[in-house]
Each structure stands twice: as C-alpha cells, then as structure tokens.
Amino acid sequence: MKKFFAFQVLIGMVIGALIGYLFPNFGQALNPIGTMFINLIKMIVVPIVFTTIVIGVAGSGGKKSMGKLGLKTIIWFEFITSLILIIGLVLANLLGPGKGIDLSHLAKQDIGALQANAAKVADFKSMIVDIIPSNVFKAMADGNLLAVLFFAVVFGVAAGKIGKASEPVLNFMRSTADIMFKVTQMVMATAPIGVLALMASSVGKYGLALLVPMLKLIGVVYLGLLIIIFGLFPLIAYFLKIRYFEVFKMIWDLFLIAFSTTSNETILPQLMKRMEDYGCSKRVVSFVIPSGLSLNCDGSTLYLSVCSIFLAQAFGIPMDLKQQLFLMLVLVVTSKGIAAVPSGSLVVLLASATAVGLPVEGVAMIAGIDRVLDMARTACNTPGHALASIVISKWENEFRQENQPASSIKEPAPSNS
C-alpha cells in the first residue's frame, strides 16, 4: 500500500462517501478530523513558499530578472484564462444548462456572508494595492500568498545583491525549506484519513437531495473541466513538446487530494517539489505555483463562465454576443481575486453577476451544490499549475532533465512511520 499512495487516497474518498451516505450524522461528526488535516497543510504552506522563493531569487544573484519572469507568468495565465472562458461560454450556449430549470425547487440560502466579501473582489484597485503588505507578518498569518510572494521576491533580490553577507540567512532558509518538506511528507501520510473525513462530512451534510434538480449544470461544468484537462492541456502540451500525460501520471495522487479536499494549498508543497524534480527551475516553480493559486485558477474560470450564463438562462434573461463578451472581460478581472476571500469562486460569481446585472438570488441556489462543483474545479487547477511551471521554465530556458522518465523522479509515497 505504501507504493500506491493515490490508491490509498481513492479508497479513503470512496469509504468516506459511503459513510456520509449511509450514516450522515456520523459522517458530519468526522468533520473536525478533516479540518485538522486542512490546518496541518496550511501550517506549512507559508514557510515553504517564503523560503523557496527567497532561495530561488537570491540564487540568481540578481542576474535573472524577476520582472521578466513575472511578465511571462502573467501573459501565460491570461492566455489560458481567456481560452477557458471561451470554452465555458461555448458550452453554456450550446448545452443550455439553465434552460428548463425551475430554480424555485431549491431552498434559498442566505448570501449575506458572500455579499460582505463580494466588494473585495469587485474592487480590483484595492486588490492590487493589497499585494504590497503593510505588515508582512500579518500577511503570513492571514495566508495572503500574493503579499508573501511579493515580500519574498523583494527580500530575495536584496539578498542576491549583497552577495556573501547574505549567506548565513540563505543557509538558514535552505535548512528551513528542507525541514518543511520533510514535515510535508509526515503530514501527507495522514492524507487518506483526512480525505475520508472530509468526504464523509460533505456527503453527510449535503446528501443527494440538492443534486437532482441541478444535474444539468453539474454535468456541463464537469464536461468542461474534462475538456480542459484531457483536451486543451494535452493540445497545448503537444505543440510545446511537453509530455503531458507523463506529467499527469506523476501528479495523479495530488489531483485526487485536491479533488477531495477542495483546496490547492493541500498539495502545493509536494507539487512544487515534484515539478522541481521533473526538471523545472526552482526559481520558476517557487514563483509560478504560489502566484498561480490566485492568478491561475483554471477550474474556477470554467465554473464562472458556465454558471454566469446558467443564471441568465435560468431566469430568462437574454444575453447577446456583445453582452457575453463584456461578461468575459468582467470575469478576467474578478477571477484574479478568487484566493483572496473566503468561498472564493462563489463570491467571485456573486460579484460578477452583480456587475452585469444578473439575479444574485441564483447564486444562493448554486451555493447548495457548490461543494460538488468545487471538488472538480479545484482538482483541475493541479495539472494547470504543473503545465504552467513547465511552460515558463522552458520560456526562461531553465528546464532540465527533459528525457528523464516521470516514474524515476516521483518521490516515494509517505509512510506512516
């Protein structure tokens, strides 16, 4: 079993779903165990992100332009975001997930908490300003990865500029990073148990009652995500001479963990490590993947485009091509705030719906099935981050070991010892 970590996670998902379905009260009682697993992961994310970025940036000695890397990263993210938005709009118009659906059959839920956060997403100016932390320790405590990323880049550039004087600090950073990756292995050994608890809790709480009326929306979103993962990404990889399915096989267990936990933070440390082992530059990986948590949310982008058109269709609001293109521009901006607020994708959907005049009541109804959609859209981000790391590494001419088989570099599954 130690050799098949992904299988352990999959078994945990299945058992958890069965427990939640057959014994819903007991399944919900397991929620604290799942929460403890998520907290364990969040505990190690910021130290790993900060130390690896500082080491990578300082190691370039100022010779490599971080501004150039940042620009290339943003260009790639926006390119992928635009393609996925187009896929979502095409699917929503062709398949019409909102046509013929009576949303009144679903219990309306309170969206007060979502509305309180929607303004943060819509205020793009404030979002940009907040990237520069007024208090870096507060940013770390809040898990604001974009702010941590900014400070780490500045810190790393400064350390690289002063040369040997920074060696004691950089040695400390290297030791800290090594320790935190070991801690990650220890934490990931508990993943099957954490996944089991989270699945049992989710199925026990939401059950299947809310799924039936919204099956068409769920089906279109899942179809779109499958097209992205097994159509768009492989096509792009083919033209860029990247062995996509080899990479996907390498991160398969992380894909399952992201699916079951609905959190990309849970797989961030190991994804960074594996992409470095695969041949991506540490400097690129430590910048692209953490920034991608906010700027490269491929699954959430598809979800936003499909659900926005769904709302218009379900409430009988006609939207012509011009209005849909305007909606796409709104989503390009608002989608960048997904990781900055609680219930990110749902909040962004509310902000976008408000901006283009769609009924916000529909967002409350989608909230009932959001957990089901959240699992798939979060998992979709995993291969998106991996592909972005390889593309940017190649673009920066910092990709190595291109011919090394993935099976030979994939780190062993963590043991329970």
C-alpha positions as CSV (number, residue, x, y, z in Angstrom):
1,M,0.0,0.0,0.0
2,K,2.9,2.3,0.7
3,K,3.8,2.2,-3.1
4,F,0.3,3.2,-4.1
5,F,-0.4,6.4,-2.3
6,A,-3.0,7.6,-4.9
7,F,-4.9,4.3,-4.3
8,Q,-5.0,4.9,-0.6
9,V,-6.4,8.4,-1.2
10,L,-9.0,7.0,-3.6
11,I,-10.1,4.3,-1.1
12,G,-10.4,7.0,1.5
13,M,-12.7,9.0,-0.8
14,V,-14.9,6.0,-1.5
15,I,-15.2,4.9,2.1
16,G,-15.8,8.5,3.2
17,A,-18.6,8.9,0.7
18,L,-20.2,5.7,1.7
19,I,-20.1,6.6,5.4
20,G,-21.6,10.0,4.7
21,Y,-24.4,8.5,2.6
22,L,-25.3,5.6,4.9
23,F,-24.6,7.3,8.2
24,P,-25.0,11.1,7.6
25,N,-24.8,12.1,11.3
26,F,-21.7,10.1,11.9
27,G,-20.2,11.5,8.7
28,Q,-20.8,15.1,9.8
29,A,-19.2,14.2,13.2
30,L,-16.0,13.4,11.3
31,N,-15.7,17.0,10.1
32,P,-13.2,18.1,12.8
33,I,-10.7,15.4,11.6
34,G,-10.9,16.8,8.1
35,T,-10.5,20.3,9.4
36,M,-7.4,19.2,11.3
37,F,-5.9,17.8,8.2
38,I,-6.5,21.1,6.3
39,N,-5.0,23.0,9.1
40,L,-1.9,20.8,9.1
41,I,-1.4,21.7,5.4
42,K,-2.0,25.4,5.9
43,M,0.5,25.3,8.7
44,I,3.4,24.5,6.3
45,V,2.4,26.4,3.2
46,V,3.7,29.9,4.0
47,P,7.1,28.8,5.4
48,I,7.7,26.7,2.3
49,V,6.6,29.4,-0.2
50,F,8.6,32.1,1.5
51,T,11.9,30.1,1.9
52,T,11.8,28.6,-1.6
53,I,11.2,31.9,-3.3
54,V,13.9,33.7,-1.3
55,I,16.4,30.9,-2.1
56,G,15.4,30.8,-5.8
57,V,15.6,34.6,-6.3
58,A,18.7,35.1,-4.3
59,G,20.4,32.2,-6.1
60,S,20.2,34.1,-9.3
61,G,22.3,36.8,-7.8
62,G,20.3,39.5,-9.5
63,K,21.3,38.2,-12.9
64,K,17.9,36.9,-13.7
65,S,15.1,39.5,-14.0
66,M,12.1,38.7,-11.7
67,G,10.2,41.4,-13.6
68,K,10.7,39.4,-16.8
69,L,9.6,36.2,-15.1
70,G,6.6,37.9,-13.6
71,L,5.5,39.4,-17.0
72,K,5.8,36.0,-18.8
73,T,3.9,34.3,-16.0
74,I,1.0,36.9,-16.2
75,I,0.9,36.6,-20.0
76,W,0.6,32.8,-19.8
77,F,-2.1,33.0,-17.1
78,E,-4.1,35.5,-19.1
79,F,-3.8,33.4,-22.3
80,I,-5.1,30.3,-20.5
81,T,-7.8,32.2,-18.7
82,S,-9.1,33.6,-22.0
83,L,-9.2,30.2,-23.7
84,I,-11.0,28.6,-20.8
85,L,-13.6,31.4,-20.6
86,I,-14.3,30.9,-24.3
87,I,-14.7,27.1,-23.8
88,G,-17.1,27.8,-20.9
89,L,-19.2,30.3,-22.9
90,V,-19.4,28.0,-25.9
91,L,-20.5,25.0,-23.8
92,A,-23.1,27.0,-21.8
93,N,-24.6,28.4,-25.0
94,L,-24.6,25.0,-26.8
95,L,-25.9,22.9,-24.0
96,G,-28.1,25.4,-22.1
97,P,-27.7,24.2,-18.5
98,G,-30.1,26.8,-17.3
99,K,-32.9,26.2,-19.8
100,G,-36.0,24.4,-18.5
101,I,-34.8,24.5,-14.9
102,D,-37.2,25.8,-12.1
103,L,-34.8,27.2,-9.5
104,S,-37.7,27.7,-7.1
105,H,-37.5,24.0,-6.2
106,L,-34.2,24.7,-4.4
107,A,-34.2,26.2,-0.9
108,K,-32.8,29.7,-1.0
109,Q,-29.8,30.2,1.2
110,D,-28.5,33.2,3.0
111,I,-25.9,35.0,0.9
112,G,-25.2,37.8,3.4
113,A,-21.7,36.4,4.1
114,L,-21.0,36.2,0.4
115,Q,-22.1,39.8,-0.2
116,A,-19.9,41.0,2.5
117,N,-16.9,39.7,0.6
118,A,-18.1,40.4,-3.0
119,A,-17.0,44.1,-2.8
120,K,-13.4,43.0,-2.1
121,V,-13.4,41.1,-5.4
122,A,-15.0,43.8,-7.4
123,D,-12.6,46.4,-6.2
124,F,-9.7,45.5,-8.4
125,K,-7.7,48.6,-7.4
126,S,-7.7,47.6,-3.7
127,M,-6.7,44.0,-4.7
128,I,-3.6,45.3,-6.5
129,V,-2.7,47.7,-3.6
130,D,-3.0,44.8,-1.1
131,I,-0.4,42.8,-2.9
132,I,2.2,45.0,-1.1
133,P,1.8,44.1,2.6
134,S,1.8,46.8,5.2
135,N,2.7,44.2,7.7
136,V,4.4,41.1,6.3
137,F,3.8,39.1,9.5
138,K,0.1,39.8,9.3
139,A,0.1,38.7,5.6
140,M,1.8,35.4,6.6
141,A,-0.6,34.9,9.5
142,D,-3.6,35.5,7.2
143,G,-2.2,33.2,4.5
144,N,-2.1,36.1,1.9
145,L,0.2,34.3,-0.6
146,L,0.4,37.1,-3.1
147,A,1.6,39.5,-0.4
148,V,4.0,36.9,0.9
149,L,5.2,36.3,-2.6
150,F,5.9,40.0,-3.2
151,F,7.9,40.4,0.0
152,A,9.8,37.1,-0.7
153,V,10.8,38.3,-4.1
154,V,12.0,41.7,-2.8
155,F,13.8,40.0,0.1
156,G,15.5,37.5,-2.3
157,V,16.6,40.2,-4.8
158,A,18.1,42.2,-1.9
159,A,19.9,39.1,-0.6
160,G,21.3,38.3,-4.0
161,K,22.6,41.9,-4.4
162,I,24.6,41.9,-1.2
163,G,26.4,38.6,-2.0
164,K,28.3,36.7,0.7
165,A,26.9,38.8,3.5
166,S,23.5,37.1,3.0
167,E,24.9,33.5,3.1
168,P,24.1,32.9,6.8
169,V,20.5,33.9,6.2
170,L,20.2,31.9,3.0
171,N,21.7,28.8,4.7
172,F,19.1,29.2,7.4
173,M,16.4,29.4,4.6
174,R,17.8,26.3,2.9
175,S,17.7,24.3,6.1
176,T,14.2,25.6,6.9
177,A,13.0,24.6,3.5
178,D,14.4,21.1,3.8
179,I,12.8,20.7,7.2
180,M,9.5,21.9,6.0
181,F,9.5,19.5,3.0
182,K,10.2,16.7,5.5
183,V,7.3,17.9,7.6
184,T,5.2,17.9,4.5
185,Q,5.9,14.2,3.9
186,M,4.9,13.5,7.5
187,V,1.7,15.4,7.1
188,M,0.8,13.8,3.8
189,A,1.0,10.4,5.4
190,T,-2.3,11.3,7.1
191,A,-4.0,12.3,3.8
192,P,-6.1,9.2,3.3
193,I,-7.6,9.7,6.8
194,G,-8.2,13.4,6.2
195,V,-9.7,12.8,2.8
196,L,-12.0,10.1,4.3
197,A,-13.3,12.5,7.0
198,L,-13.8,15.4,4.6
199,M,-15.8,13.3,2.1
200,A,-17.9,11.7,4.9
201,S,-18.7,15.2,6.3
202,S,-19.6,16.7,2.9
203,V,-21.8,13.8,1.8
204,G,-23.4,13.6,5.2
205,K,-24.2,17.3,5.3
206,Y,-25.4,17.9,1.7
207,G,-26.6,14.4,0.7
208,L,-28.0,13.9,-2.8
209,A,-31.3,16.0,-2.4
210,L,-29.8,19.2,-3.9
211,L,-28.0,17.4,-6.8
212,V,-31.0,16.2,-8.8
213,P,-32.6,19.5,-10.0
214,M,-29.1,20.9,-10.9
215,L,-27.7,17.8,-12.6
216,K,-27.5,19.6,-15.9
217,L,-25.4,22.4,-14.5
218,I,-23.1,19.9,-12.8
219,G,-22.8,17.9,-15.9
220,V,-21.9,20.8,-18.1
221,V,-19.3,22.1,-15.6
222,Y,-17.7,18.6,-15.3
223,L,-17.7,18.2,-19.1
224,G,-16.0,21.5,-19.5
225,L,-13.4,20.6,-16.9
226,L,-12.7,17.2,-18.6
227,I,-12.3,19.0,-21.9
228,I,-9.7,21.3,-20.3
229,I,-7.8,18.5,-18.6
230,F,-7.9,15.9,-21.4
231,G,-8.3,18.2,-24.4
232,L,-7.0,21.7,-24.1
233,F,-4.0,21.0,-21.9
234,P,-2.7,18.0,-23.9
235,L,-3.2,20.0,-27.1
236,I,-1.1,22.9,-25.8
237,A,1.5,20.5,-24.4
238,Y,1.7,18.7,-27.9
239,F,2.6,22.0,-29.6
240,L,5.1,22.9,-26.9
241,K,6.6,19.4,-26.9
242,I,5.7,18.6,-23.4
243,R,4.8,15.0,-22.4
244,Y,1.5,16.0,-20.6
245,F,0.2,12.6,-19.7
246,E,3.5,11.6,-18.2
247,V,3.3,14.7,-16.0
248,F,-0.4,14.0,-15.2
249,K,0.5,10.5,-14.1
250,M,3.2,11.9,-11.9
251,I,0.8,14.2,-10.0
252,W,-2.3,11.8,-10.1
253,D,-2.4,11.4,-6.3
254,L,-2.1,15.1,-5.8
255,F,-5.0,15.6,-8.2
256,L,-7.1,13.2,-6.1
257,I,-6.2,15.0,-2.9
258,A,-7.1,18.4,-4.4
259,F,-10.4,16.9,-5.6
260,S,-11.4,15.6,-2.2
261,T,-10.2,18.5,0.0
262,T,-11.2,21.3,-2.4
263,S,-8.0,23.1,-1.5
264,N,-5.0,23.6,-3.7
265,E,-3.0,24.6,-0.6
266,T,-3.1,21.0,0.5
267,I,-0.9,19.9,-2.5
268,L,1.2,23.0,-3.0
269,P,4.4,21.8,-1.2
270,Q,4.6,18.4,-2.9
271,L,3.6,19.8,-6.3
272,M,6.4,22.3,-6.1
273,K,8.9,19.6,-5.1
274,R,7.8,17.2,-7.9
275,M,7.9,19.9,-10.6
276,E,11.5,20.8,-9.4
277,D,12.4,17.1,-9.6
278,Y,10.9,16.8,-13.0
279,G,13.2,19.5,-14.3
280,C,11.6,22.9,-13.7
281,S,13.7,25.6,-12.3
282,K,13.4,26.2,-8.5
283,R,13.2,29.9,-9.2
284,V,10.3,29.5,-11.7
285,V,8.4,26.9,-9.6
286,S,8.6,28.9,-6.4
287,F,7.2,31.9,-8.2
288,V,4.7,30.4,-10.7
289,I,2.9,27.9,-8.5
290,P,2.2,30.1,-5.4
291,S,1.1,33.0,-7.6
292,G,-1.0,30.6,-9.6
293,L,-3.1,29.9,-6.5
294,S,-4.7,33.3,-7.2
295,L,-3.9,34.0,-10.8
296,N,-4.2,30.6,-12.5
297,C,-7.5,29.1,-11.3
298,D,-8.3,27.2,-14.4
299,G,-11.2,25.2,-13.0
300,S,-12.8,28.2,-11.3
301,T,-12.5,30.2,-14.5
302,L,-14.6,27.5,-16.4
303,Y,-17.0,27.3,-13.5
304,L,-17.5,31.1,-13.5
305,S,-18.3,31.3,-17.2
306,V,-20.7,28.4,-17.2
307,C,-22.5,29.5,-14.1
308,S,-22.9,33.1,-15.2
309,I,-24.7,32.0,-18.4
310,F,-26.6,29.5,-16.4
311,L,-28.0,32.3,-14.2
312,A,-29.1,34.3,-17.3
313,Q,-30.8,31.2,-18.8
314,A,-32.5,30.1,-15.6
315,F,-34.1,33.5,-15.0
316,G,-34.9,34.0,-18.7
317,I,-32.5,36.9,-19.3
318,P,-31.4,37.1,-22.9
319,M,-27.7,37.9,-23.4
320,D,-26.4,38.7,-26.9
321,L,-22.8,38.2,-28.0
322,K,-21.8,41.7,-27.0
323,Q,-23.1,41.3,-23.5
324,Q,-21.4,37.9,-23.2
325,L,-18.0,39.4,-24.3
326,F,-18.4,42.1,-21.7
327,L,-19.2,39.4,-19.1
328,M,-16.0,37.6,-20.2
329,L,-13.9,40.8,-19.6
330,V,-15.5,41.2,-16.1
331,L,-14.6,37.6,-15.3
332,V,-11.0,38.1,-16.5
333,V,-10.6,40.8,-13.8
334,T,-12.7,39.3,-11.0
335,S,-11.3,35.8,-11.3
336,K,-8.0,37.1,-10.1
337,G,-9.5,37.6,-6.6
338,I,-10.6,34.0,-6.1
339,A,-8.0,33.1,-3.5
340,A,-8.2,36.4,-1.6
341,V,-11.6,35.8,0.1
342,P,-13.5,33.0,1.8
343,S,-15.7,30.9,-0.5
344,G,-13.7,32.4,-3.3
345,S,-15.3,31.1,-6.5
346,L,-18.9,31.6,-5.2
347,V,-18.0,35.2,-4.0
348,V,-16.5,36.0,-7.4
349,L,-19.6,34.6,-9.2
350,L,-21.7,36.9,-7.0
351,A,-19.5,39.9,-7.7
352,S,-19.6,39.2,-11.5
353,A,-23.4,38.6,-11.5
354,T,-23.9,42.0,-9.7
355,A,-21.6,43.7,-12.2
356,V,-23.5,42.6,-15.3
357,G,-27.0,42.8,-13.7
358,L,-27.7,39.1,-13.2
359,P,-30.0,38.0,-10.3
360,V,-28.0,37.4,-7.2
361,E,-30.7,35.0,-5.8
362,G,-29.5,32.4,-8.3
363,V,-26.0,32.5,-6.7
364,A,-27.6,31.4,-3.4
365,M,-29.2,28.5,-5.1
366,I,-25.9,27.4,-6.7
367,A,-24.4,27.5,-3.3
368,G,-26.4,24.4,-2.5
369,I,-24.3,22.3,-5.0
370,D,-21.1,24.3,-4.8
371,R,-19.2,21.6,-2.9
372,V,-19.8,19.2,-5.7
373,L,-18.6,21.7,-8.3
374,D,-15.7,22.9,-6.0
375,M,-14.1,19.5,-5.9
376,A,-13.8,19.3,-9.7
377,R,-12.7,22.8,-10.3
378,T,-10.0,22.6,-7.6
379,A,-8.6,19.4,-9.0
380,C,-8.5,21.0,-12.5
381,N,-6.1,23.6,-11.2
382,T,-3.5,20.9,-10.3
383,P,-2.5,20.0,-13.9
384,G,-2.8,23.7,-14.8
385,H,-0.1,24.6,-12.3
386,A,2.1,21.8,-13.4
387,L,1.8,22.8,-17.1
388,A,2.4,26.4,-16.3
389,S,5.6,25.5,-14.4
390,I,7.0,23.6,-17.4
391,V,6.0,26.2,-19.9
392,I,7.5,29.1,-18.0
393,S,10.7,27.1,-17.3
394,K,11.1,26.4,-21.0
395,W,10.4,30.0,-21.8
396,E,13.1,31.0,-19.4
397,N,15.5,28.3,-20.7
398,E,15.6,26.8,-17.3
399,F,14.1,23.4,-18.0
400,R,16.4,20.4,-17.5
401,Q,16.3,16.6,-17.5
402,E,13.7,16.6,-20.2
403,N,14.2,13.0,-21.1
404,Q,14.1,11.6,-17.6
405,P,11.0,9.4,-17.0
406,A,8.5,10.7,-14.5
407,S,8.4,7.3,-12.8
408,S,12.1,7.6,-11.8
409,I,11.8,11.0,-10.2
410,K,8.4,10.8,-8.4
411,E,9.1,11.0,-4.7
412,P,8.0,7.9,-2.8
413,A,4.7,7.9,-1.1
414,P,4.9,8.9,2.5
415,S,4.8,6.2,5.1
416,N,3.0,6.2,8.4
417,S,6.2,5.8,10.4
